[in-house]
Structure formats: C-alpha cells, structure tokens
C-alpha cells in the first residue's frame, strides 16, 4: 500500500452496559440488570476504521460527528489510531446502548438524530470537503460504510471518480452504491432488500446485483456459511468459512469483513482472495467475541489511570500496573520529529492505557549514527515528545539498545516501526523476559529523518 485506506461513512458511539440479571422486576415481567461495567467503542464507519487501524494500517476516516458528549467521546476513542476528516453534523451524534447480562444482549436503546450536513461548494464546509477530497486522492483503496446518515451522499461525486478499489458496505437506510465498485458487501438480508426480483438464493441474487449495481463484484455475507461471491462476466461461487466460529456475538462482523476485504484489495489481492481473507478475519472476529470483546483505553480526559503532574516514565508505569491497565512503550532517536513518527506514536498509544517513549541519549546516537548526529539535542527532543497528546511520559537511555530500560519498565507491549522485524531487534529478548510482546506497526511511506536531512542539505 502506498497510500492510506480511506473509510467514508457514518460513525456512531456504541455503549455496552454489562451486568448480571438474577431476578425479575416486581412491577413487570422483565429482568433487573445490575450494571457492573460500561464500555464505549466506535460503531459504524468508526468501528471499520478502528479495526483496519488495528491491523497496523494507516487509516483516514471521513465522517461527521457532533460537538456533544457522545461525539467528543467518539473522537477521543478514534483519534489516537485514526486520522479523522470531520464533516459537520446537524443534530446529535447517534448513540446505541446495549444492555447485556452474562454475554447476552437484553435490549438496545438508540438515541441521537444526527445527519451529515453541508455541500462541497458551501463556504462553511469548504475546508472539510477540501480535506476529504485530498484524502480520497491519496488513497490506496476506499471503503464506504454507509449507515444512511448522509456522509456517503455528500461525497457521491468524488466517489464516482475514484481510480482505486472502492468497496461499498451498504445499509438498508443508505443509498445504492455508485456504479463501478470493485466490491459490494451486503448481508443476506440487505441483499434481499436491494434486489428487485423475488429472492431465490444467494447465488442468483449476487449475480443479479452485479448487473443491477454495475459492480465488478458482489459478496453476500452469510454468517457461519461464509459468503457468496459473484463477479462481472457471470463468474460466481461460494466462499466457505475456514472453520465454524465458536462465538455467538456477530455484532461488528460485517464491518470486519468489509475492512479486511478493502485492505486486501489495496494490497493488490484478487477479488477471490480478498473475499476469502475477509471471511477468515470475520470468523476470527466472532470467535474472539465480536465488537463486545473490544476493550479500548478511554480518552485521556476519561482515563481510569491517574497520572500525577509531570510523572516520570516509571511512575506512569507503576500507576498503570496498579490500575490493571496496559502499558505501551516504544523507543528510538526521534531526531527531527516528523509526521511518520507522530502517526506511529498515535497508533501505539491506541493499543493501551499509557505510552512511554524511550529516547536515545545524544551520546548513544553519536555511537550509532556518527559524530554529525543528533541534529536536535536530547533535552529538546524530550520536550517535543512530551508536548504530544498521545505521549504520557518520556525517558532517556544512554546504552546502545533500550534493553535495560525495558527491563525496568516491564511494558505489556513494545512497539517498533515496520522497518524492523523481531528477529533483528536486539531488545526483543528483553521484552519477552519482562513478560511483554513485540508489535511492529507499518511506517508511513515517504517519511524518514535521513531523507529530511538530505533534502535540507540539497536545498541549502
């Protein structure tokens, strides 16, 4: 992938109220749920974006959110791992609350009436639409998660003009996909509603939708039966699940399917391989508990881990452990901080409840990179990193590798950029000894400190 995966669509806030139900209400034949925990996560296009970002992909989400408590919570959940292009919203952010007991959903309560507003030519929203157009122009692939709240309708014309794979995940309340989609991914119920002829079978409906929608391919998702894929030219066939999923909560599986298919197409996979990969990822997602199993760190303003002002890296680590949280750490020189560094740090922070950055000292960098480096002193590098909202603490190490500081911090996850692999990473053994795991996130193409230095010298 040379550019990001761009996701266009309607985002909402999902809330799960988890509790126990051991008795009935005395004034009605309904269970009494004693709430024990409340979990927040993005829904709709926001969930698709988060799941794609958790695959280590750079994701840009074009969506509409309100300036209300649900909208601010939603933005806080997404912004550490996803770049957001925010369109204006008329009304309030949609919030869907599921009340659950012992893993079963008892009732869902929907609130919020928000719809995307504005037009590309209107002055009030021109800047947002300009950023949306720039994001679409740079995409490796685009996924439309249309939940019928207006975002896809506002961008319909630029979506028609795309020359990269376009995957459209429809919704009964949404609009029909634009012509020429690389893949349309309705559920069986959604496919029934989209097809004008009486429903006979997934095979016949998929083939008909390819013609009616002028799409390159349609994959009807069938739950535990996998998917039925039909392609332009009459080719079709079932795509079975690799094995029967043990999980029962399929909430979010459609978003997982569509995101996985879009990522595969962006990587150059054939449609058949992309759908097979998507079926496998959706199956694993359900096995792992579906969307209800996602446990996201709360936004900084709502963090359950209290950090004292100016806390050191080791005080932050102790606070996270005391609160039962998840500590993330990463390390490097961070000389001439650039957008690639910031993207990596934001995605790393999204993996847990606090991020500690371990920075090479000036002497360490000189030993590793020669007497002309660093260009920025360690004191200034530390100050710049501390100013980032996704960084909770910074510590400096003077050795050639961060192994000693890792053994003191004991992070749950050690993150490095995609130009590394675990076998060539000298600190990997220290991470394992400390009980953590190594996560390698892909770097943003086109950004490097060496490249910036060379460009600056060439321009001088």
C-alpha positions in Angstrom: 0.0 0.0 0.0 1.4 3.4 -1.0 -1.4 5.5 0.5 -3.8 5.1 3.4 -7.0 3.2 3.5 -9.7 5.8 3.4 -13.1 5.0 5.1 -16.1 7.1 4.2 -19.3 6.8 6.2 -21.4 7.4 9.3 -19.9 6.9 12.7 -21.8 6.4 15.9 -21.0 5.6 19.6 -21.6 2.1 20.8 -22.0 1.6 24.5 -22.3 -1.8 26.3 -23.7 -1.9 29.8 -22.6 -5.2 31.3 -24.1 -6.7 34.3 -25.9 -9.6 35.9 -29.6 -10.5 35.8 -30.7 -12.9 38.6 -34.2 -11.6 39.3 -37.3 -10.1 37.7 -38.6 -6.7 38.2 -41.5 -6.7 40.7 -43.8 -4.5 38.6 -43.1 -6.0 35.2 -42.0 -9.4 33.8 -38.6 -8.1 32.8 -35.1 -8.9 34.2 -33.4 -6.5 36.6 -29.8 -5.9 35.3 -27.4 -4.8 38.0 -24.8 -2.9 36.0 -21.2 -3.7 36.7 -19.3 -2.0 33.9 -19.8 0.3 30.9 -17.7 0.0 27.8 -17.5 2.6 24.9 -16.3 1.9 21.4 -16.9 3.4 17.9 -19.6 2.0 15.8 -20.5 2.1 12.1 -17.7 3.6 9.9 -15.8 4.3 13.1 -15.6 0.6 14.0 -14.5 -0.3 10.5 -11.8 2.3 10.7 -10.6 1.2 14.2 -10.4 -2.5 13.1 -8.4 -1.6 10.0 -6.1 0.5 12.1 -5.5 -2.3 14.5 -4.2 -4.3 11.5 -1.3 -1.8 11.5 -2.7 0.2 8.5 -2.7 3.9 8.1 -6.4 4.8 8.1 -8.1 8.1 7.3 -11.8 8.3 8.3 -14.1 10.8 6.6 -17.1 11.1 8.8 -19.5 13.5 10.6 -19.6 13.9 14.4 -21.4 16.4 16.6 -19.9 18.6 19.3 -21.8 16.8 22.1 -20.7 14.4 24.8 -21.2 11.3 22.5 -19.3 13.0 19.6 -16.4 14.1 21.8 -16.2 10.6 23.3 -16.2 9.1 19.8 -13.5 11.4 18.6 -11.4 10.6 21.7 -11.7 6.8 21.1 -10.7 7.2 17.4 -8.1 9.9 17.2 -5.2 8.0 18.8 -5.2 5.5 15.9 -7.2 7.0 13.0 -6.8 10.3 11.1 -10.2 12.0 11.1 -11.6 14.3 8.5 -14.6 15.7 10.3 -17.6 16.9 8.3 -20.3 19.0 10.0 -23.3 17.2 11.6 -26.8 18.5 12.0 -28.4 17.2 15.2 -26.7 15.0 17.8 -24.3 12.1 17.5 -26.1 8.7 17.3 -25.5 6.5 20.4 -26.5 2.9 20.6 -26.6 1.4 24.1 -26.8 -2.4 24.5 -27.8 -3.7 28.0 -26.1 -7.1 28.4 -26.1 -9.8 31.0 -23.9 -12.9 31.0 -22.9 -12.2 27.4 -26.4 -11.8 26.1 -27.9 -8.6 24.8 -31.3 -7.9 26.5 -32.2 -4.6 24.9 -30.7 -1.9 22.7 -31.6 1.8 23.2 -30.9 4.2 20.3 -30.6 7.9 20.7 -29.4 10.8 18.5 -30.7 12.1 15.2 -27.5 13.4 13.6 -27.1 13.7 9.8 -24.1 14.9 7.8 -24.7 18.4 6.5 -23.2 20.8 4.0 -22.1 20.7 0.4 -18.7 20.9 -1.2 -19.4 24.4 -2.6 -20.6 25.9 0.7 -18.1 28.2 2.4 -18.9 26.9 5.9 -17.8 23.4 5.0 -15.4 24.0 2.1 -12.3 23.3 4.2 -13.6 19.9 5.4 -14.6 18.9 1.9 -11.3 20.0 0.6 -9.5 17.8 3.2 -11.9 14.9 2.2 -11.0 15.3 -1.5 -7.3 15.3 -0.7 -7.7 12.2 1.4 -9.6 10.4 -1.4 -7.0 11.4 -4.0 -4.2 9.9 -1.9 -6.0 6.6 -1.0 -4.8 3.1 -1.9 -8.4 1.9 -1.5 -11.7 3.3 -0.2 -14.3 1.7 1.9 -17.8 3.2 2.2 -19.6 2.2 5.4 -23.0 3.7 4.6 -25.3 3.7 7.6 -27.8 6.1 6.0 -26.7 9.2 7.8 -25.7 11.2 4.8 -21.9 11.1 4.6 -21.7 8.9 1.5 -24.4 11.0 -0.2 -22.4 14.2 0.3 -19.3 12.6 -1.3 -21.0 10.6 -4.1 -19.5 12.5 -7.0 -15.8 12.2 -5.9 -16.5 8.5 -5.1 -17.7 8.0 -8.7 -14.4 9.4 -10.0 -12.0 7.1 -8.0 -9.4 5.1 -9.8 -8.5 2.9 -6.8 -10.5 -0.1 -5.5 -13.8 1.0 -3.9 -15.6 -1.3 -1.5 -19.2 -0.4 -0.6 -20.8 -1.9 2.6 -24.5 -1.0 2.3 -27.2 -0.5 4.9 -31.0 -0.7 4.5 -31.2 3.1 5.3 -28.4 4.0 2.9 -28.2 4.8 -0.7 -27.4 2.4 -3.5 -23.6 2.1 -4.3 -22.2 4.2 -7.0 -21.6 2.3 -10.3 -18.2 0.7 -10.8 -17.5 -0.5 -7.3 -14.8 -3.1 -7.1 -16.8 -5.0 -4.4 -20.2 -4.5 -2.7 -20.7 -6.4 0.6 -24.4 -6.7 1.7 -25.6 -9.2 4.2 -28.2 -11.7 3.0 -31.0 -9.5 4.5 -29.6 -6.4 2.9 -29.2 -8.2 -0.5 -32.9 -9.2 -0.4 -33.9 -5.6 0.0 -31.6 -4.3 -2.8 -32.7 -6.9 -5.4 -35.9 -6.0 -7.3 -36.7 -9.6 -8.2 -38.1 -12.2 -5.7 -35.4 -13.7 -3.6 -34.5 -17.3 -4.6 -30.9 -17.9 -3.5 -27.7 -16.0 -2.6 -26.1 -17.1 -5.8 -28.9 -15.8 -8.0 -29.2 -12.6 -6.0 -25.5 -11.9 -6.1 -25.4 -12.3 -9.9 -28.4 -10.1 -10.3 -26.9 -7.3 -8.1 -23.6 -7.3 -10.1 -25.8 -6.3 -13.1 -28.2 -4.0 -11.3 -25.5 -2.1 -9.5 -22.9 -2.1 -12.3 -20.4 -3.5 -9.9 -17.3 -5.5 -10.6 -18.2 -8.0 -7.8 -20.8 -8.6 -5.1 -20.1 -10.7 -2.0 -23.2 -11.5 0.0 -22.2 -12.4 3.6 -23.9 -15.4 5.0 -22.7 -15.6 8.6 -21.5 -19.1 9.5 -22.0 -20.2 5.9 -19.3 -17.8 4.6 -20.1 -15.7 1.6 -21.4 -16.0 -2.0 -19.3 -14.1 -4.5 -20.4 -13.2 -8.0 -18.2 -11.3 -10.5 -18.8 -9.4 -13.7 -19.0 -11.8 -16.6 -21.0 -14.4 -14.8 -18.4 -16.0 -12.6 -19.7 -16.9 -9.1 -19.2 -19.3 -6.3 -19.4 -19.8 -2.5 -16.5 -18.8 -0.2 -16.8 -21.0 2.9 -15.6 -20.2 6.4 -12.3 -21.9 7.3 -14.0 -23.5 10.3 -17.2 -22.9 12.3 -16.8 -20.0 14.7 -17.3 -20.8 18.3 -18.5 -17.3 19.2 -22.2 -16.2 19.1 -22.0 -12.4 19.1 -21.7 -11.3 15.4 -22.0 -7.6 16.2 -19.5 -5.8 14.0 -18.6 -8.8 11.9 -19.9 -7.0 8.7 -17.5 -4.1 9.4 -14.6 -6.5 10.0 -15.4 -8.3 6.7 -15.6 -5.1 4.7 -12.4 -3.6 6.2 -10.5 -6.8 5.6 -11.6 -7.0 2.0 -10.7 -3.4 1.3 -7.2 -3.9 2.9 -6.6 -7.0 0.8 -7.6 -5.2 -2.4 -5.4 -2.2 -1.5 -2.5 -4.7 -1.2 -3.2 -6.0 -4.7 -5.1 -9.2 -3.9 -7.6 -10.6 -6.4 -11.3 -10.3 -5.5 -11.5 -14.0 -4.7 -8.5 -13.8 -2.4 -9.8 -10.6 -0.8 -13.2 -12.2 0.0 -11.6 -15.4 1.3 -9.3 -13.3 3.6 -12.4 -11.3 4.7 -14.4 -14.4 5.6 -11.4 -15.7 7.6 -11.0 -12.4 9.5 -14.7 -12.1 10.2 -14.8 -15.6 11.5 -11.9 -14.9 13.9 -13.6 -11.7 15.0 -16.7 -13.6 16.0 -14.7 -16.3 17.7 -12.9 -13.6 19.8 -16.3 -12.2 21.0 -17.1 -9.7 18.3 -17.4 -6.0 18.9 -18.4 -6.6 22.6 -14.9 -8.0 23.3 -13.1 -4.8 22.2 -11.7 -3.1 25.2 -10.4 0.3 24.4 -8.4 2.7 26.5 -10.6 5.6 27.5 -9.7 9.1 26.1 -7.1 10.9 28.1 -9.8 13.1 29.7 -11.6 10.0 31.0 -8.5 7.8 31.7 -9.1 5.5 34.6 -5.3 5.7 35.3 -4.5 8.9 37.3 -1.0 10.3 36.5 0.5 12.8 38.8 1.5 16.1 37.1 5.0 15.7 35.5 5.1 12.0 36.3 8.2 10.1 35.3 8.1 7.1 33.0 8.4 4.8 35.9 5.7 6.5 37.9 3.4 6.2 34.9 4.3 2.5 34.6 3.5 1.9 38.3 0.2 3.7 38.1 -0.9 1.7 35.0 0.0 -1.6 36.7 -1.8 -0.6 39.9 -4.9 0.2 37.9 -4.8 -3.1 36.0 -4.1 -1.2 32.7 -2.0 -1.9 29.7 1.4 -0.1 29.3 2.8 0.5 25.9 6.3 1.6 25.2 8.4 2.4 22.2 11.9 3.7 21.6 14.2 5.5 19.1 16.2 8.5 18.3 13.3 10.8 17.3 15.7 13.3 15.8 13.8 15.7 13.6 10.3 14.6 14.6 8.1 14.2 11.5 4.6 13.0 10.5 5.7 9.4 10.3 6.8 9.5 13.9 3.6 11.1 15.1 1.5 8.5 13.2 3.5 5.7 14.8 3.1 7.2 18.3 -0.7 7.7 17.9 -1.2 4.2 16.8 1.0 2.8 19.6 -1.0 4.8 22.2 -4.2 3.3 20.9 -3.0 -0.2 21.9 -3.2 0.5 25.6 -3.8 2.9 28.5 -0.5 4.8 28.5 2.5 5.3 26.2 6.1 5.7 27.4 8.7 6.8 24.8 12.3 5.7 25.4 14.7 8.1 23.7 18.4 7.5 22.8 20.7 10.0 24.5 23.0 12.2 22.5 26.0 10.0 23.2 24.1 6.9 22.2 23.0 8.4 18.9 26.6 9.5 18.1 27.8 6.0 18.6 25.1 4.6 16.4 24.9 7.2 13.6 28.2 9.1 13.7 29.5 12.4 15.0 27.2 14.6 12.9 24.1 13.3 14.7 21.8 14.1 16.5 20.7 17.4 15.0 18.4 18.1 17.9 19.7 17.7 21.5 18.1 15.2 23.8 16.6 17.9 26.0 14.8 19.4 23.1 13.7 16.0 21.7 12.2 15.1 25.0 10.3 18.4 25.2 8.8 18.0 21.8 7.7 14.4 22.5 6.2 15.4 25.9 4.1 18.0 24.1 2.3 15.3 22.1 -1.1 14.4 23.4 -0.5 10.7 22.7 2.7 10.5 24.8 2.3 10.1 28.6 5.9 10.1 29.6 9.4 10.1 28.1 12.7 8.6 29.5 16.2 8.8 28.1 18.6 5.8 27.9 22.3 6.0 27.3 23.0 2.5 26.1 23.1 1.3 22.5 19.8 -0.6 23.0 16.8 0.1 25.3 17.0 -3.4 26.8 17.9 -2.1 30.4 15.1 0.5 30.5 12.6 -2.1 29.1 13.5 -4.5 32.0 12.8 -1.7 34.4 9.5 -0.5 32.8 8.1 -4.0 32.0 5.8 -2.8 29.3 2.9 -5.0 28.2 3.7 -4.1 24.5 6.9 -2.8 22.9 6.1 -1.1 19.6 8.5 -0.5 16.7 8.1 0.7 13.1 7.7 -1.6 10.2 11.3 -1.3 9.0 12.2 -3.7 11.8 11.5 -7.3 12.4 11.5 -9.1 15.7 14.5 -11.3 14.8 16.7 -8.3 14.1 15.6 -6.3 17.1 18.2 -6.5 19.8 15.7 -5.6 22.6 13.2 -8.3 21.7 14.6 -10.7 24.2 14.4 -8.1 27.0 10.7 -7.5 26.1 10.0 -11.2 26.4 11.9 -11.5 29.7 9.8 -8.6 31.1 6.6 -10.5 30.1 5.6 -8.3 27.2 5.1 -8.7 23.5 6.5 -7.0 20.4 4.2 -5.3 18.0 5.5 -4.0 14.7 3.4 -1.2 13.1 4.0 -0.3 9.4 5.6 3.1 8.8 4.1 5.9 6.8 5.7 5.8 3.3 7.8 8.8 2.3 9.0 10.0 5.8 12.4 9.4 7.2 14.9 11.6 9.2 17.7 10.7 6.8 15.5 11.8 3.9 14.7 15.1 5.6 18.4 15.8 6.3 19.3 15.0 2.6 16.5 17.3 1.3 17.6 20.1 3.6 21.2 19.8 2.5 20.2 19.7 -1.1 18.2 22.9 -0.7 20.9 24.8 1.1 
